[in-house]
């Protein structure tokens, strides 16, 4: 009985620590692809875990460990966006997240 419970806990831990692949696209408000956008994976306390940039067509793919809880898309002149990586929305080791970045509208004095 104890061996069975131990085995179930061990399998659950291994599954929880398995990396997932996050893919998606970044576009602007006019639906144009945005190349070279910085994509960052952050922990709960906003510590940088990993990062990448988008390709010419605005696509990205990044492997996320179980410690990543937030994904951020940032580009100079655009409003930075954050998304939660809630574990209940991950299916079969892959997640698709698309971003639409809005231009930052700050006036200089």
GIJO-V885402 format. One record per residue. N is the residue number from 1. NEAR is the number of other C-alpha atoms within 12 Angstrom. Layout:
# GIJO-V885402
n=N near=NEAR
n=N near=NEAR
This chain:
# GIJO-V885402
n=1 near=7
n=2 near=8
n=3 near=9
n=4 near=10
n=5 near=11
n=6 near=12
n=7 near=13
n=8 near=14
n=9 near=14
n=10 near=14
n=11 near=14
n=12 near=13
n=13 near=13
n=14 near=14
n=15 near=17
n=16 near=21
n=17 near=17
n=18 near=21
n=19 near=22
n=20 near=28
n=21 near=24
n=22 near=35
n=23 near=27
n=24 near=28
n=25 near=32
n=26 near=39
n=27 near=31
n=28 near=27
n=29 near=16
n=30 near=12
n=31 near=16
n=32 near=18
n=33 near=24
n=34 near=34
n=35 near=25
n=36 near=23
n=37 near=35
n=38 near=32
n=39 near=41
n=40 near=33
n=41 near=36
n=42 near=26
n=43 near=23
n=44 near=18
n=45 near=12
n=46 near=18
n=47 near=17
n=48 near=20
n=49 near=24
n=50 near=25
n=51 near=26
n=52 near=27
n=53 near=28
n=54 near=29
n=55 near=21
n=56 near=16
n=57 near=19
n=58 near=30
n=59 near=29
n=60 near=34
n=61 near=29
n=62 near=31
n=63 near=26
n=64 near=34
n=65 near=27
n=66 near=26
n=67 near=26
n=68 near=34
n=69 near=29
n=70 near=31
n=71 near=42
n=72 near=37
n=73 near=40
n=74 near=33
n=75 near=28
n=76 near=17
n=77 near=15
n=78 near=23
n=79 near=21
n=80 near=24
n=81 near=25
n=82 near=23
n=83 near=26
n=84 near=22
n=85 near=29
n=86 near=17
n=87 near=24
n=88 near=12
n=89 near=17
n=90 near=23
n=91 near=15
n=92 near=16
n=93 near=23
n=94 near=22
n=95 near=26
n=96 near=25
n=97 near=29
n=98 near=28
n=99 near=35
n=100 near=29
n=101 near=31
n=102 near=23
n=103 near=19
n=104 near=17
n=105 near=10
n=106 near=9
n=107 near=6
n=108 near=5
n=109 near=3
